[in-house]
Amino acid sequence: MPYAVGAPLPPPRSQAQELGATMNWPPHPGHSLPPGPPPAPAPVAPPQPAQPAPAPANPGWSGQAPPQQPPAADTTGTTGSAGGTGSTGHIQLPPGAPVALPSPQSGATAPDAAHAAVAVLLIGPAGAGKTSVARHWADSRRVPTAHISLDDVREWVRSGFADPQQGWNDHSEAQYRLARRTCGFAARNFLANGISCILDDAVFPDRPVVGLGGWKRHVGPGLLPIVLLPGLEIVLERNARRSGNRRLSDEEVARIHGRMAGWYGSGLPIIDNSQHDVAMTVRVLDDVVARSLASPPSW
């Protein structure tokens, strides 16, 4: 008779009595063990002599298991197979410290942005192409690079998600700040462990404490902010192709784009990708990052 799925199978009937006595298995629900003679009492070990007997010339199995030796202390931080090959275990990661400003040597040329370990903050309005450019830039680099999307982290909240499209309030403000802090900590940890990163966010120049000031506190002064700002007609067209809660109204897009214009004259590098595809924008971004490493912007 088949048993319910997930329930342990009982031992074979011919072995049920023996196994039930030696291993103390409980009977399967609804089944009892067949009757049988009571188990024999456990043998009593004879008393040990005062002096240990000499070892025989050709020792064999004495009927008693040899004493277990404690395992050797693991001084490598990992446990695994003999010889240390294929072992896995705890790996100590460096703590994520604030990212410091790059310090190029005097007279040195601009470092190769494709190889440098950097943290980039890509700023721009909705529809500027930040996410596509950041993802492609991270994919095409020759060193390990992570793309940390603020929108993705913000949407980790499922129940109780505060969608700004439904109205900006204290809850949506708090969730944005929490997502920025989470992204900032992630960037610090990636950099501390040798992985570059690029973050994307719509940071406004008229809110320096919450915007760049917040990113500077979360990541460190070595973060490289770069503005991606195409024309208004471009962001309207790109926003129209978006879906879900990431698509904004034309009025909201125009308002955000107008506020982003305040970055002109701020000293931050600005890329107008109105006439560039993603691949071309990434090449321009590489050049801007290289120049920013050689001469970090003041912000």
DRENFIKOL-422323 format. One record per residue (C-alpha): x, y, z; residue in one letter. Coordinates in steps of 0.25 Angstrom, whole numbers, plus 5000, padded with zeros to 4 digits. Example, Ala and Ser with C-alpha at 12.3 -4.5 7.8 and 13.67 -1.06 7.14 Angstrom:
! DRENFIKOL-422323
504949825031a
505549965029s
***
This chain:
! DRENFIKOL-422323
500050005000m
500650134996p
500950235007y
500650385007a
501650475000v
502750525009g
502550425020a
503750335023p
503650195019l
503650085030p
504849985030p
504549845023p
503649755031r
504749655033s
505749755039q
504649835047a
504949775060q
506449775059e
506549915055l
505449965064g
506249905076a
507649955071t
507350085065m
506150125073n
505350155061w
503850195064p
502850115056p
502250175044h
500950255047p
499850155046g
500750035047h
501249955059s
502449875059l
502249725059p
502249655073p
503549585076g
504449545088p
504949665096p
506349715092p
507549645099a
508249725110p
509449805106a
510749735109p
511449785121v
512949815119a
513949735128p
514649825138p
515949875132q
517249825138p
518149915147a
519249905137q
519049905122p
519249775115a
520449775105p
520049795090a
520049665082p
521049645072a
520049645061n
518949725066p
517549715060g
516149765062w
515849755077s
514349765076g
514449915081q
514450035073a
515750115074p
515650245081p
515250365072q
516350465071q
515850615071p
516050675057p
517250765055a
516950915057a
516650985044d
517651095042t
517351135028t
515951185030g
515351075021t
514950935023t
514850825012g
515550705006s
516950655009a
518050735003g
517250865003g
516750854989t
515250874986g
515050935000s
513951035004t
513751105016g
513751245023h
514451355015i
514751475022q
514351605014l
514951735016p
514051835023p
513451945014g
514052075017a
513752205011p
514252214996v
515452314996a
515852414986l
516752364975p
518152414976s
518852404962p
520352414962q
520952554958s
521152564943g
520452434940a
519452414929t
517952394931a
517752244936p
517052154927d
515552154931a
515352014926a
516351964937h
516252054948a
515452014961a
514452124962v
513052164968a
512252244958v
510852314961l
510152334948l
509152454950i
507952484940g
506452504939p
505552384936a
505652344921g
507152394920a
507652244918g
508352234932k
507952094934t
508352044920s
509652114920v
510052074934a
509751924931r
510451934918h
511652004924w
511751894935a
511651784925d
512751834916s
513851874926r
515051784927r
515051784942v
513951724951p
512851834951t
511451834958a
510251914954h
509451964966i
508152014961s
507352104971l
506052064965d
506251914967d
506651934981v
505452024984r
504551914978e
505051814988w
503951864996v
502751784992r
501651805003s
501551945006g
502251994994f
502152144994a
501952184979d
502252324976p
501352324965q
500252314975q
500652434982g
501952484988w
501952475003n
502752435016d
502652285012h
503252294998s
504252395003e
504752305014a
504752185004q
505652264995y
506552305006r
506652155011l
506952104996a
508052204994r
508652175008r
508552025004t
509252044990c
510352134997g
510652025006f
510651924995a
511652014987a
512652024998r
512651875000n
512851844986f
513951944985l
514651894998a
514651754991n
515251794978g
513951814970i
513651944963s
512151994963c
511252094956i
510052144962l
508852224955d
507952324962d
507152444959a
507852544968v
507452684968f
508452804969p
507452884977d
507452784988r
508952764991p
508752705005v
507852595001v
508452574987g
509952584986l
510152605000g
509452475004g
510252394994w
511552454999k
511252415013r
510852275009h
511952244999v
513052335001g
513752454995p
514352374984g
513052354977l
513052404963l
511752474960p
511452494945i
510152554939v
509452484927l
508552594921l
507952584907p
506952684902g
505452684907l
504852624894e
505852504895i
505452474910v
503952494907l
504152394895e
504852294904r
503952304915n
502752274906a
503352134904r
503452104918r
502452024926s
501951994940g
502252094951n
503552144944r
502752214934r
502352354938l
501452464932s
501952554922d
501752674932e
502552604942e
503652574932v
503752714928a
503752764942r
504952674946i
505652704933h
505552854936g
506152834950r
507252754944m
507752874936a
508252934949g
509452834947w
510052924936y
511053014943g
511152924955s
512552874951g
512052724949l
512352664936p
511052654927i
510852564915i
509752604905d
509452464899n
508252524890s
508952474878q
509752354884h
509252214885d
509652124897v
510952074892a
511452214888m
510952274901t
511752164908v
513052204901r
512852354904v
512652314919l
513952234919d
514652364914d
513952444925v
514252344936v
515752344932a
515752504932r
515052504946s
516052404951l
517252494947a
516552624952s
515452584961p
514252684961p
513952774973s
512652744979w
***
